[in-house]
Amino acid sequence: MKARKTNSYHPSELPPHINPPTNDERGQVELFEFMRDIPERYFLYINAKTNTATTWNGERLGSASFGREYRDNFGGKRVPVTVRAINGATYHGTYFKSAGDYARVKKAKG
């Protein structure tokens, strides 16, 4: 059988002594790094019902406030978003409302 070139694996391919991290553990590491490193840019998820920004696992990253919704050139809905993060920084960016519950944000200057 020809070896696959991939960056992921199936659990059955792991040696028996390897115990990969759980999704909860990965979420805790992401939250730790968000607090420690205070990134310039970030990809996060938006919960519009609770006005919160979260990780993929649902760990709270901050409070979100929204601007006025507009349509892009392809008809998609976008919303300006400001996130007051738990790491002390403020981020501004775009919430891609019609494409999913995600936003790309950049740290505000100052």
Secondary structure, DSSP 8 states (H G I E B T S, - for coil): ------S---GGGS-TT-----HHHHHHHHHHHHHHH--SEEEEEEETTTTEEE-TT--EEEEEEE---EE-TTS-EEEEEEEEETTS-EEEEEE-TTT-SEEEEEE---
